[in-house]
Amino acid sequence: MRLLHELWHESGTTIVLVTHDLRHLPPGPLACRAPTRGPRRPPGHAEETLTAEALSETFGQPVKVYRHRGRWTATAEVRDESSLS
């Protein structure tokens, strides 16, 4: 990831990264498209597209999205274990 960030920073080259793990997203300005199960959502700024609502819809369960010091992460909300039986 560091090499990709350096390449982007030094050359301004557009980099396309496909990941299912938000922790792999580089810090800095991002344009992205959140995956969906329904109709495609338009691409946009990460802050507008990587929302708890969009990712919860995609994964079919409640998801919380966090951003700390420019880094992204998402976690599934813990379900009541009694509903798993």
Biopython code that builds the backbone (N, CA, C, O; Angstrom):
import numpy as np
from Bio.PDB.StructureBuilder import StructureBuilder

atoms = [
    (1, "MET", "N", (0.811, -1.177, 0.000)),
    (1, "MET", "CA", (0.000, 0.000, 0.000)),
    (1, "MET", "C", (0.869, 1.260, 0.000)),
    (1, "MET", "O", (0.539, 2.264, -0.632)),
    (2, "ARG", "N", (1.959, 1.182, 0.708)),
    (2, "ARG", "CA", (2.845, 2.350, 0.756)),
    (2, "ARG", "C", (3.361, 2.680, -0.645)),
    (2, "ARG", "O", (3.429, 3.849, -1.023)),
    (3, "LEU", "N", (3.721, 1.662, -1.406)),
    (3, "LEU", "CA", (4.224, 1.873, -2.760)),
    (3, "LEU", "C", (3.146, 2.506, -3.646)),
    (3, "LEU", "O", (3.440, 3.415, -4.423)),
    (4, "LEU", "N", (1.912, 2.034, -3.534)),
    (4, "LEU", "CA", (0.824, 2.623, -4.312)),
    (4, "LEU", "C", (0.619, 4.088, -3.937)),
    (4, "LEU", "O", (0.416, 4.940, -4.803)),
    (5, "HIS", "N", (0.674, 4.367, -2.643)),
    (5, "HIS", "CA", (0.506, 5.745, -2.189)),
    (5, "HIS", "C", (1.633, 6.623, -2.727)),
    (5, "HIS", "O", (1.381, 7.743, -3.172)),
    (6, "GLU", "N", (2.852, 6.139, -2.694)),
    (6, "GLU", "CA", (3.985, 6.904, -3.217)),
    (6, "GLU", "C", (3.836, 7.152, -4.714)),
    (6, "GLU", "O", (4.109, 8.250, -5.198)),
    (7, "LEU", "N", (3.396, 6.117, -5.451)),
    (7, "LEU", "CA", (3.200, 6.258, -6.890)),
    (7, "LEU", "C", (2.160, 7.327, -7.175)),
    (7, "LEU", "O", (2.371, 8.189, -8.028)),
    (8, "TRP", "N", (1.040, 7.277, -6.466)),
    (8, "TRP", "CA", (-0.011, 8.272, -6.668)),
    (8, "TRP", "C", (0.487, 9.671, -6.313)),
    (8, "TRP", "O", (0.267, 10.623, -7.061)),
    (9, "HIS", "N", (1.158, 9.788, -5.172)),
    (9, "HIS", "CA", (1.612, 11.097, -4.694)),
    (9, "HIS", "C", (2.648, 11.712, -5.628)),
    (9, "HIS", "O", (2.600, 12.912, -5.902)),
    (10, "GLU", "N", (3.576, 10.912, -6.116)),
    (10, "GLU", "CA", (4.668, 11.436, -6.937)),
    (10, "GLU", "C", (4.258, 11.688, -8.389)),
    (10, "GLU", "O", (4.741, 12.636, -9.010)),
    (11, "SER", "N", (3.375, 10.852, -8.935)),
    (11, "SER", "CA", (3.079, 10.963, -10.364)),
    (11, "SER", "C", (1.668, 11.451, -10.663)),
    (11, "SER", "O", (1.381, 11.882, -11.780)),
    (12, "GLY", "N", (0.783, 11.384, -9.663)),
    (12, "GLY", "CA", (-0.608, 11.765, -9.915)),
    (12, "GLY", "C", (-1.362, 10.726, -10.721)),
    (12, "GLY", "O", (-2.466, 10.984, -11.201)),
    (13, "THR", "N", (-0.769, 9.550, -10.871)),
    (13, "THR", "CA", (-1.395, 8.470, -11.624)),
    (13, "THR", "C", (-2.665, 8.002, -10.917)),
    (13, "THR", "O", (-2.687, 7.849, -9.696)),
    (14, "THR", "N", (-3.709, 7.778, -11.692)),
    (14, "THR", "CA", (-4.938, 7.234, -11.125)),
    (14, "THR", "C", (-4.726, 5.766, -10.802)),
    (14, "THR", "O", (-4.209, 5.010, -11.624)),
    (15, "ILE", "N", (-5.120, 5.370, -9.619)),
    (15, "ILE", "CA", (-4.969, 3.983, -9.186)),
    (15, "ILE", "C", (-6.348, 3.429, -8.875)),
    (15, "ILE", "O", (-7.125, 4.044, -8.145)),
    (16, "VAL", "N", (-6.647, 2.261, -9.434)),
    (16, "VAL", "CA", (-7.907, 1.583, -9.164)),
    (16, "VAL", "C", (-7.599, 0.412, -8.237)),
    (16, "VAL", "O", (-6.792, -0.458, -8.563)),
    (17, "LEU", "N", (-8.250, 0.405, -7.087)),
    (17, "LEU", "CA", (-8.033, -0.631, -6.090)),
    (17, "LEU", "C", (-9.372, -1.269, -5.764)),
    (17, "LEU", "O", (-10.335, -0.567, -5.455)),
    (18, "VAL", "N", (-9.442, -2.587, -5.828)),
    (18, "VAL", "CA", (-10.655, -3.308, -5.480)),
    (18, "VAL", "C", (-10.370, -4.078, -4.200)),
    (18, "VAL", "O", (-9.444, -4.888, -4.149)),
    (19, "THR", "N", (-11.168, -3.822, -3.164)),
    (19, "THR", "CA", (-10.951, -4.507, -1.897)),
    (19, "THR", "C", (-12.272, -4.678, -1.162)),
    (19, "THR", "O", (-13.203, -3.894, -1.344)),
    (20, "HIS", "N", (-12.341, -5.699, -0.342)),
    (20, "HIS", "CA", (-13.500, -5.902, 0.518)),
    (20, "HIS", "C", (-13.169, -5.506, 1.954)),
    (20, "HIS", "O", (-14.012, -5.617, 2.844)),
    (21, "ASP", "N", (-11.967, -5.054, 2.171)),
    (21, "ASP", "CA", (-11.511, -4.699, 3.509)),
    (21, "ASP", "C", (-11.153, -3.214, 3.527)),
    (21, "ASP", "O", (-10.159, -2.802, 2.930)),
    (22, "LEU", "N", (-11.966, -2.418, 4.214)),
    (22, "LEU", "CA", (-11.752, -0.975, 4.217)),
    (22, "LEU", "C", (-10.405, -0.579, 4.798)),
    (22, "LEU", "O", (-9.907, 0.510, 4.514)),
    (23, "ARG", "N", (-9.809, -1.449, 5.609)),
    (23, "ARG", "CA", (-8.498, -1.132, 6.186)),
    (23, "ARG", "C", (-7.427, -1.006, 5.116)),
    (23, "ARG", "O", (-6.377, -0.412, 5.360)),
    (24, "HIS", "N", (-7.677, -1.558, 3.931)),
    (24, "HIS", "CA", (-6.694, -1.501, 2.859)),
    (24, "HIS", "C", (-6.786, -0.223, 2.037)),
    (24, "HIS", "O", (-5.939, 0.025, 1.179)),
    (25, "LEU", "N", (-7.798, 0.582, 2.290)),
    (25, "LEU", "CA", (-7.904, 1.838, 1.559)),
    (25, "LEU", "C", (-6.813, 2.797, 2.009)),
    (25, "LEU", "O", (-6.565, 2.934, 3.207)),
    (26, "PRO", "N", (-6.168, 3.454, 1.073)),
    (26, "PRO", "CA", (-5.121, 4.401, 1.455)),
    (26, "PRO", "C", (-5.719, 5.661, 2.059)),
    (26, "PRO", "O", (-6.857, 6.015, 1.750)),
    (27, "PRO", "N", (-4.978, 6.332, 2.905)),
    (27, "PRO", "CA", (-5.458, 7.619, 3.414)),
    (27, "PRO", "C", (-5.449, 8.646, 2.290)),
    (27, "PRO", "O", (-4.759, 8.474, 1.285)),
    (28, "GLY", "N", (-6.196, 9.680, 2.462)),
    (28, "GLY", "CA", (-6.215, 10.732, 1.453)),
    (28, "GLY", "C", (-7.521, 10.745, 0.700)),
    (28, "GLY", "O", (-8.437, 9.985, 1.014)),
    (29, "PRO", "N", (-7.609, 11.611, -0.297)),
    (29, "PRO", "CA", (-8.863, 11.738, -1.045)),
    (29, "PRO", "C", (-9.149, 10.477, -1.843)),
    (29, "PRO", "O", (-8.273, 9.943, -2.524)),
    (30, "LEU", "N", (-10.376, 10.017, -1.751)),
    (30, "LEU", "CA", (-10.769, 8.803, -2.452)),
    (30, "LEU", "C", (-12.083, 9.015, -3.174)),
    (30, "LEU", "O", (-13.008, 9.625, -2.638)),
    (31, "ALA", "N", (-12.159, 8.516, -4.372)),
    (31, "ALA", "CA", (-13.431, 8.377, -5.062)),
    (31, "ALA", "C", (-13.694, 6.886, -5.081)),
    (31, "ALA", "O", (-12.808, 6.098, -5.413)),
    (32, "CYS", "N", (-14.897, 6.498, -4.728)),
    (32, "CYS", "CA", (-15.154, 5.067, -4.671)),
    (32, "CYS", "C", (-16.606, 4.759, -4.974)),
    (32, "CYS", "O", (-17.455, 5.646, -5.056)),
    (33, "ARG", "N", (-16.861, 3.469, -5.139)),
    (33, "ARG", "CA", (-18.212, 2.975, -5.343)),
    (33, "ARG", "C", (-18.422, 1.855, -4.328)),
    (33, "ARG", "O", (-17.666, 0.884, -4.296)),
    (34, "ALA", "N", (-19.437, 1.996, -3.516)),
    (34, "ALA", "CA", (-19.746, 0.958, -2.539)),
    (34, "ALA", "C", (-20.470, -0.184, -3.255)),
    (34, "ALA", "O", (-21.340, 0.063, -4.090)),
    (35, "PRO", "N", (-20.118, -1.423, -2.936)),
    (35, "PRO", "CA", (-20.814, -2.550, -3.556)),
    (35, "PRO", "C", (-22.258, -2.594, -3.062)),
    (35, "PRO", "O", (-22.550, -2.180, -1.940)),
    (36, "THR", "N", (-23.150, -3.095, -3.898)),
    (36, "THR", "CA", (-24.552, -3.203, -3.495)),
    (36, "THR", "C", (-25.135, -4.523, -3.970)),
    (36, "THR", "O", (-24.616, -5.149, -4.894)),
    (37, "ARG", "N", (-26.203, -4.932, -3.337)),
    (37, "ARG", "CA", (-26.954, -6.102, -3.786)),
    (37, "ARG", "C", (-28.063, -5.687, -4.733)),
    (37, "ARG", "O", (-28.569, -6.507, -5.499)),
    (38, "GLY", "N", (-28.437, -4.440, -4.685)),
    (38, "GLY", "CA", (-29.519, -3.924, -5.516)),
    (38, "GLY", "C", (-28.969, -3.097, -6.654)),
    (38, "GLY", "O", (-27.901, -3.387, -7.191)),
    (39, "PRO", "N", (-29.709, -2.065, -7.017)),
    (39, "PRO", "CA", (-29.237, -1.190, -8.102)),
    (39, "PRO", "C", (-27.896, -0.552, -7.749)),
    (39, "PRO", "O", (-27.627, -0.235, -6.591)),
    (40, "ARG", "N", (-27.071, -0.374, -8.763)),
    (40, "ARG", "CA", (-25.754, 0.242, -8.533)),
    (40, "ARG", "C", (-25.911, 1.658, -8.037)),
    (40, "ARG", "O", (-26.777, 2.407, -8.490)),
    (41, "ARG", "N", (-25.064, 2.004, -7.106)),
    (41, "ARG", "CA", (-25.004, 3.380, -6.626)),
    (41, "ARG", "C", (-23.922, 4.101, -7.401)),
    (41, "ARG", "O", (-22.923, 3.496, -7.789)),
    (42, "PRO", "N", (-24.111, 5.385, -7.628)),
    (42, "PRO", "CA", (-23.078, 6.116, -8.370)),
    (42, "PRO", "C", (-21.808, 6.265, -7.535)),
    (42, "PRO", "O", (-21.865, 6.308, -6.307)),
    (43, "PRO", "N", (-20.656, 6.345, -8.217)),
    (43, "PRO", "CA", (-19.420, 6.590, -7.467)),
    (43, "PRO", "C", (-19.436, 7.993, -6.886)),
    (43, "PRO", "O", (-20.161, 8.869, -7.356)),
    (44, "GLY", "N", (-18.626, 8.189, -5.855)),
    (44, "GLY", "CA", (-18.534, 9.495, -5.229)),
    (44, "GLY", "C", (-17.413, 9.522, -4.224)),
    (44, "GLY", "O", (-16.599, 8.601, -4.163)),
    (45, "HIS", "N", (-17.367, 10.574, -3.436)),
    (45, "HIS", "CA", (-16.355, 10.671, -2.389)),
    (45, "HIS", "C", (-16.605, 9.588, -1.341)),
    (45, "HIS", "O", (-17.751, 9.250, -1.048)),
    (46, "ALA", "N", (-15.537, 9.055, -0.786)),
    (46, "ALA", "CA", (-15.642, 7.962, 0.182)),
    (46, "ALA", "C", (-16.575, 8.317, 1.335)),
    (46, "ALA", "O", (-17.349, 7.473, 1.786)),
    (47, "GLU", "N", (-16.507, 9.554, 1.814)),
    (47, "GLU", "CA", (-17.347, 9.953, 2.939)),
    (47, "GLU", "C", (-18.835, 9.847, 2.609)),
    (47, "GLU", "O", (-19.661, 9.668, 3.504)),
    (48, "GLU", "N", (-19.172, 9.956, 1.332)),
    (48, "GLU", "CA", (-20.568, 9.900, 0.904)),
    (48, "GLU", "C", (-21.005, 8.493, 0.517)),
    (48, "GLU", "O", (-22.195, 8.182, 0.573)),
    (49, "THR", "N", (-20.068, 7.644, 0.127)),
    (49, "THR", "CA", (-20.438, 6.320, -0.375)),
    (49, "THR", "C", (-20.167, 5.183, 0.602)),
    (49, "THR", "O", (-20.888, 4.186, 0.594)),
    (50, "LEU", "N", (-19.159, 5.309, 1.429)),
    (50, "LEU", "CA", (-18.843, 4.249, 2.391)),
    (50, "LEU", "C", (-19.589, 4.507, 3.697)),
    (50, "LEU", "O", (-18.982, 4.774, 4.734)),
    (51, "THR", "N", (-20.891, 4.423, 3.627)),
    (51, "THR", "CA", (-21.715, 4.698, 4.797)),
    (51, "THR", "C", (-22.177, 3.410, 5.440)),
    (51, "THR", "O", (-22.201, 2.354, 4.809)),
    (52, "ALA", "N", (-22.543, 3.513, 6.701)),
    (52, "ALA", "CA", (-23.076, 2.344, 7.413)),
    (52, "ALA", "C", (-24.318, 1.821, 6.693)),
    (52, "ALA", "O", (-24.511, 0.610, 6.582)),
    (53, "GLU", "N", (-25.142, 2.717, 6.215)),
    (53, "GLU", "CA", (-26.366, 2.304, 5.514)),
    (53, "GLU", "C", (-26.043, 1.488, 4.264)),
    (53, "GLU", "O", (-26.615, 0.418, 4.056)),
    (54, "ALA", "N", (-25.130, 1.989, 3.435)),
    (54, "ALA", "CA", (-24.782, 1.305, 2.188)),
    (54, "ALA", "C", (-24.141, -0.053, 2.456)),
    (54, "ALA", "O", (-24.492, -1.039, 1.808)),
    (55, "LEU", "N", (-23.209, -0.116, 3.400)),
    (55, "LEU", "CA", (-22.525, -1.385, 3.663)),
    (55, "LEU", "C", (-23.436, -2.375, 4.388)),
    (55, "LEU", "O", (-23.320, -3.582, 4.178)),
    (56, "SER", "N", (-24.330, -1.887, 5.229)),
    (56, "SER", "CA", (-25.296, -2.782, 5.885)),
    (56, "SER", "C", (-26.202, -3.428, 4.840)),
    (56, "SER", "O", (-26.512, -4.616, 4.924)),
    (57, "GLU", "N", (-26.619, -2.643, 3.865)),
    (57, "GLU", "CA", (-27.452, -3.169, 2.779)),
    (57, "GLU", "C", (-26.679, -4.221, 1.978)),
    (57, "GLU", "O", (-27.217, -5.276, 1.642)),
    (58, "THR", "N", (-25.441, -3.928, 1.685)),
    (58, "THR", "CA", (-24.614, -4.842, 0.900)),
    (58, "THR", "C", (-24.417, -6.186, 1.593)),
    (58, "THR", "O", (-24.555, -7.239, 0.970)),
    (59, "PHE", "N", (-24.094, -6.144, 2.886)),
    (59, "PHE", "CA", (-23.767, -7.370, 3.600)),
    (59, "PHE", "C", (-24.962, -8.011, 4.300)),
    (59, "PHE", "O", (-24.837, -9.090, 4.878)),
    (60, "GLY", "N", (-26.115, -7.353, 4.250)),
    (60, "GLY", "CA", (-27.323, -7.942, 4.808)),
    (60, "GLY", "C", (-27.330, -8.027, 6.321)),
    (60, "GLY", "O", (-28.035, -8.857, 6.893)),
    (61, "GLN", "N", (-26.561, -7.186, 6.967)),
    (61, "GLN", "CA", (-26.547, -7.126, 8.428)),
    (61, "GLN", "C", (-26.013, -5.759, 8.838)),
    (61, "GLN", "O", (-25.336, -5.094, 8.054)),
    (62, "PRO", "N", (-26.314, -5.338, 10.063)),
    (62, "PRO", "CA", (-25.855, -4.019, 10.495)),
    (62, "PRO", "C", (-24.322, -3.923, 10.519)),
    (62, "PRO", "O", (-23.637, -4.805, 11.037)),
    (63, "VAL", "N", (-23.817, -2.858, 9.960)),
    (63, "VAL", "CA", (-22.381, -2.604, 9.900)),
    (63, "VAL", "C", (-22.139, -1.185, 10.404)),
    (63, "VAL", "O", (-22.887, -0.262, 10.081)),
    (64, "LYS", "N", (-21.089, -1.027, 11.195)),
    (64, "LYS", "CA", (-20.658, 0.301, 11.620)),
    (64, "LYS", "C", (-19.388, 0.652, 10.858)),
    (64, "LYS", "O", (-18.517, -0.196, 10.662)),
    (65, "VAL", "N", (-19.290, 1.895, 10.433)),
    (65, "VAL", "CA", (-18.132, 2.368, 9.670)),
    (65, "VAL", "C", (-17.414, 3.421, 10.502)),
    (65, "VAL", "O", (-18.039, 4.308, 11.083)),
    (66, "TYR", "N", (-16.100, 3.308, 10.549)),
    (66, "TYR", "CA", (-15.287, 4.237, 11.334)),
    (66, "TYR", "C", (-14.185, 4.803, 10.464)),
    (66, "TYR", "O", (-13.690, 4.147, 9.548)),
    (67, "ARG", "N", (-13.813, 6.026, 10.768)),
    (67, "ARG", "CA", (-12.647, 6.635, 10.142)),
    (67, "ARG", "C", (-11.845, 7.315, 11.232)),
    (67, "ARG", "O", (-12.363, 8.151, 11.972)),
    (68, "HIS", "N", (-10.581, 6.951, 11.324)),
    (68, "HIS", "CA", (-9.706, 7.502, 12.356)),
    (68, "HIS", "C", (-8.356, 7.822, 11.726)),
    (68, "HIS", "O", (-7.696, 6.947, 11.166)),
    (69, "ARG", "N", (-7.957, 9.080, 11.824)),
    (69, "ARG", "CA", (-6.673, 9.533, 11.266)),
    (69, "ARG", "C", (-6.547, 9.178, 9.778)),
    (69, "ARG", "O", (-5.480, 8.782, 9.309)),
    (70, "GLY", "N", (-7.646, 9.329, 9.057)),
    (70, "GLY", "CA", (-7.636, 9.091, 7.621)),
    (70, "GLY", "C", (-7.788, 7.644, 7.205)),
    (70, "GLY", "O", (-7.848, 7.352, 6.010)),
    (71, "ARG", "N", (-7.851, 6.732, 8.159)),
    (71, "ARG", "CA", (-7.968, 5.302, 7.833)),
    (71, "ARG", "C", (-9.400, 4.837, 8.074)),
    (71, "ARG", "O", (-10.069, 5.317, 8.988)),
    (72, "TRP", "N", (-9.858, 3.916, 7.263)),
    (72, "TRP", "CA", (-11.217, 3.396, 7.331)),
    (72, "TRP", "C", (-11.241, 1.999, 7.927)),
    (72, "TRP", "O", (-10.288, 1.234, 7.781)),
    (73, "THR", "N", (-12.325, 1.676, 8.590)),
    (73, "THR", "CA", (-12.578, 0.314, 9.045)),
    (73, "THR", "C", (-14.081, 0.139, 9.199)),
    (73, "THR", "O", (-14.812, 1.114, 9.372)),
    (74, "ALA", "N", (-14.527, -1.079, 9.136)),
    (74, "ALA", "CA", (-15.946, -1.378, 9.327)),
    (74, "ALA", "C", (-16.052, -2.651, 10.151)),
    (74, "ALA", "O", (-15.241, -3.567, 10.015)),
    (75, "THR", "N", (-17.056, -2.692, 11.000)),
    (75, "THR", "CA", (-17.296, -3.883, 11.807)),
    (75, "THR", "C", (-18.765, -4.233, 11.763)),
    (75, "THR", "O", (-19.626, -3.354, 11.714)),
    (76, "ALA", "N", (-19.044, -5.522, 11.780)),
    (76, "ALA", "CA", (-20.429, -5.971, 11.864)),
    (76, "ALA", "C", (-20.890, -5.829, 13.302)),
    (76, "ALA", "O", (-20.148, -6.122, 14.240)),
    (77, "GLU", "N", (-22.121, -5.377, 13.462)),
    (77, "GLU", "CA", (-22.669, -5.288, 14.810)),
    (77, "GLU", "C", (-22.951, -6.701, 15.302)),
    (77, "GLU", "O", (-23.398, -7.558, 14.540)),
    (78, "VAL", "N", (-22.688, -6.931, 16.571)),
    (78, "VAL", "CA", (-22.880, -8.258, 17.148)),
    (78, "VAL", "C", (-24.371, -8.530, 17.242)),
    (78, "VAL", "O", (-25.137, -7.728, 17.777)),
    (79, "ARG", "N", (-24.760, -9.668, 16.714)),
    (79, "ARG", "CA", (-26.158, -10.086, 16.795)),
    (79, "ARG", "C", (-26.395, -10.820, 18.109)),
    (79, "ARG", "O", (-25.465, -11.343, 18.723)),
    (80, "ASP", "N", (-27.620, -10.846, 18.515)),
    (80, "ASP", "CA", (-28.006, -11.604, 19.693)),
    (80, "ASP", "C", (-27.740, -13.093, 19.394)),
    (80, "ASP", "O", (-28.307, -13.647, 18.452)),
    (81, "GLU", "N", (-26.880, -13.733, 20.195)),
    (81, "GLU", "CA", (-26.507, -15.114, 19.941)),
    (81, "GLU", "C", (-27.688, -16.071, 19.981)),
    (81, "GLU", "O", (-27.631, -17.133, 19.360)),
    (82, "SER", "N", (-28.753, -15.730, 20.691)),
    (82, "SER", "CA", (-29.912, -16.604, 20.762)),
    (82, "SER", "C", (-30.604, -16.706, 19.401)),
    (82, "SER", "O", (-31.310, -17.680, 19.138)),
    (83, "SER", "N", (-30.406, -15.709, 18.536)),
    (83, "SER", "CA", (-31.030, -15.743, 17.210)),
    (83, "SER", "C", (-30.231, -16.608, 16.238)),
    (83, "SER", "O", (-30.693, -16.860, 15.125)),
    (84, "LEU", "N", (-29.046, -17.066, 16.633)),
    (84, "LEU", "CA", (-28.206, -17.892, 15.762)),
    (84, "LEU", "C", (-28.554, -19.375, 15.837)),
    (84, "LEU", "O", (-28.090, -20.144, 14.995)),
    (85, "SER", "N", (-29.344, -19.799, 16.802)),
    (85, "SER", "CA", (-29.685, -21.225, 16.928)),
    (85, "SER", "C", (-30.795, -21.624, 16.008)),
    (85, "SER", "O", (-31.198, -22.787, 15.994)),
]
sb = StructureBuilder()
sb.init_structure("model")
sb.init_model(0)
sb.init_chain("A")
sb.init_seg("    ")
for serial, (resi, resn, name, xyz) in enumerate(atoms, 1):
    if name == "N":
        sb.init_residue(resn, " ", resi, " ")
    sb.init_atom(name, np.array(xyz, "f"), 0.0, 1.0, " ", f" {name:<3s}", serial, name[0])
structure = sb.get_structure()
